Amino acid sequence: MILFPAVDIQNGKAVRLKQGRAHESTVFAESPVDAAKAWEEAGARWLHVVDLDGAFDGAAQSRHIVRDICTALAIPVQLGGGIRDMKTAEAYLEAGVSRLIIGTLALEQPELFAAMCKAFPGQIGVSLDAEGGRLKSRGWVEDTGMTVDSALPRLLEDGAAFVIYTDIERDGMQCGVNVAALEHLARLSTVPVIAAGGVATLKDVQNLYPLTRTTSLAGAVSGRALYEGTLNLAEANAWIDAQAGAQK
């Protein structure tokens, strides 16, 4: 199980939102690059980066910052936000991003998403962001009319290499994870699933971990909790490693 610290970029700074609302942001670092380096030094094995400006505006606003992050780190980076055409995807991969997270495009332009998966096999994942069981797009502000159950089969067929599931109502709220919804998705999915939204304490990691043995759950993203200290990255990684060691 991999724990992914999140660096969300808005107006050139590292922030966290509450329930994806652009106007409810807290700045945690003036420099996203410094935040990324700090997580690597703390023991991160992957970094999760989101261009929030791109997610809301539909344009790759923070490409230079993402490039600087990738240059500064030795660990791999996954990125989402505003990737809505092949040219942008290619540019980010050339900038050093290891894999991309596609949300709006995957749900609204299936042919382009399938083409992207074919062009960059193993590097394109899909973001499923749900509120009340319904999937949202365009920075979580539009209802797609779809659910996880209705959307997932086609996305897997198109070639999605992994899935990130966010419970919007829990994102940034530090209220715990929706284990039931994650288990349902992770049993349906044939590719790795990463949980996001509500991963606030070591207990949340411990509640999720059993799913890594029985389903396709492979990791969890955490942001605000790591910045505010209710979840300690080194402690969580040590606990995860201890479980893996006990299995051998």
C-alpha positions, -999 to +999 in steps of 0.1 A: +000+000+000+014+034-010+005+066+008+006+096-016+012+130-001-008+156-021+006+189-034-023+209-048-013+240-068-034+271-069-022+305-079+014+292-077+011+280-041+006+247-024-029+247-009-057+224+002-094+229-005-125+218+014-148+195-006-132+208-038-144+244-034-120+268-051-129+297-027-122+276+004-084+271+002-057+271+028-022+279+018+003+254+033+034+265+014+044+294-008+064+271-030+049+238-042+085+227-051+096+231-015+065+213-003+072+184-027+108+182-015+097+182+021+075+152+015+103+133-003+126+140+026+099+127+050+098+094+032+072+097+005+075+070-022+052+087-047+039+123-049+003+132-060+001+166-076-030+185-088-031+216-109-063+231-093-062+261-117-061+237-146-089+216-131-112+246-129-102+265-160-095+235-183-059+247-192-025+236-180-018+266-158+011+252-137+032+233-162+065+251-152+059+244-115+052+207-123+084+205-143+104+220-115+089+195-090+098+166-113+133+179-117+138+184-079+125+149-069+139+114-072+105+098-065+078+094-092+051+120-096+015+115-107-005+145-119-041+155-125-059+187-133-066+204-167-053+176-189-079+177-216-060+171-249-032+149-262-007+177-265-010+186-228-006+150-218+025+146-239+040+178-226+036+167-189+051+133-195+080+149-213+084+172-183+090+142-161+056+132-148+054+094-144+017+091-149-014+112-155-048+113-139-076+121-163-110+132-151-133+154-172-118+142-206-122+105-196-159+110-189-168+134-216-146+124-245-143+086-245-126+083-279-099+107-270-094+091-236-090+057-253-065+072-278-045+087-249-044+053-231-032+037-263-006+064-269+008+062-234+001+026-221+004+021-184+007+059-177-030+071-179-053+067-150-088+080-144-102+101-116-136+092-104-149+119-081-182+112-065-207+131-044-238+113-032-228+084-055-229+106-086-197+114-106-187+150-110-165+167-136-149+200-145-133+206-111-162+188-093-188+215-103-208+196-130-229+164-125-221+139-152-252+119-147-231+088-142-222+066-113-191+045-106-209+013-117-221+028-150-188+045-159-161+021-148-165-008-173-160+015-203-130+033-187-113+000-181-120-012-216-105+021-229-073+012-211-072+031-178-041+018-159-053+028-125-083+045-108-083+073-081-116+075-063-124+107-043-154+110-020-160+148-025-180+152+006-151+140+027-122+157+008-103+181+030-128+175+059-107+150+079-137+130+087-125+095+078-128+074+046-158+059+029-146+023+033-178+008+019-177+028-013-140+021-018-145-016-012-173-017-038-152+000-064-120-019-056-139-052-061-152-040-095-119-027-108-094-049-125-066-022-122-052-006-090-074+017-070-062+046-050-084+062-023-087+099-018-109+121+005-110+118+042-077+100+049-070+119+081-054+096+106-034+064+110-066+047+119-080+055+084-049+039+068-054+009+091-091+007+081-082+007+044-052-017+046-072-050+047-087-041+013-052-044-002-053-081+005-088-088-008-094-062-035-075-040-060-070-012-035-033-002-038-029+031-020-043+063-005-039+101-011-037+124+019-033+162+019-046+184+047-041+157+074-004+154+065+001+191+065-018+197+098-002+167+115-031+144+123-015+118+100+023+113+102+038+101+069+068+083+085+046+066+111+021+055+085+048+041+062+064+022+091+030+007+100+024-003+064+059-018+061+053-038+093+022-054+079+040-063+047+068-078+067+043-099+087+029-114+056+062-129+045 
